[in-house]
């Protein structure tokens, strides 16, 4: 609980048996966390079993994609009565120790976004070289420009998947989200601005994966595909309003 508000941590997972138990254990050790919900997105390994053994609640989502998995977890926790929804990764690249910071900033807004572009907080071995860091900054500045009026956002990393929001904020933006893959991350932000919600971005630690490989940023082809998808999503939300 955080100031009498229940907190659920949602972890989308696709074949993360090497890391999921450590992630679940680390977040459950945080005093504010009431439940860790792992979304089994068609895993073919022992991810679900290891998550359950570590103390997580495991749900399944058959529609493939990061966005589909996150949406399923957010919907499930909202239906279960969670007040605060936290999204993180199953690969161990984010630190549970940053969670209290996200929660405290959530007192003053509807959604808190992490950013991995502060060099001093990107650990050695993390999947965030200059190309990825500046690519994220450029995409964030494009979103910032698109929504400058009336919100005047300050963004540096629309792809960071470590974030927290109130469950009623998710209920408000949910009808405007549809992206099945990584473009779901900027789509959430755009829809929050469309709904007039206050969004704050803060630096978070970003480390090396504890195992496995990135599904969206491992190699130039995946990076380019993800970037193009995000650009199209931002343009669709801003100029087509859908």
Secondary structure by P-SEA (a helix, b strand, c coil): ccccbbbbbbbbbccccccaaaaaaaaaacccccbbbbbbcccccaaaaaaaaaccbbbbbccccaaaaaaaaaaaaaaacccbbbbbbccccccccaaaaaaaaaccccbbbbbccccccccccccccaaaaaaaaaaaaaaaaaacccccccccccccccccccaaaaaaacccccccccaaaaaaaaaaaaabbbbbbbbbbbbccccccccccccaaaaaaaaaaaaaaaaaaccccc
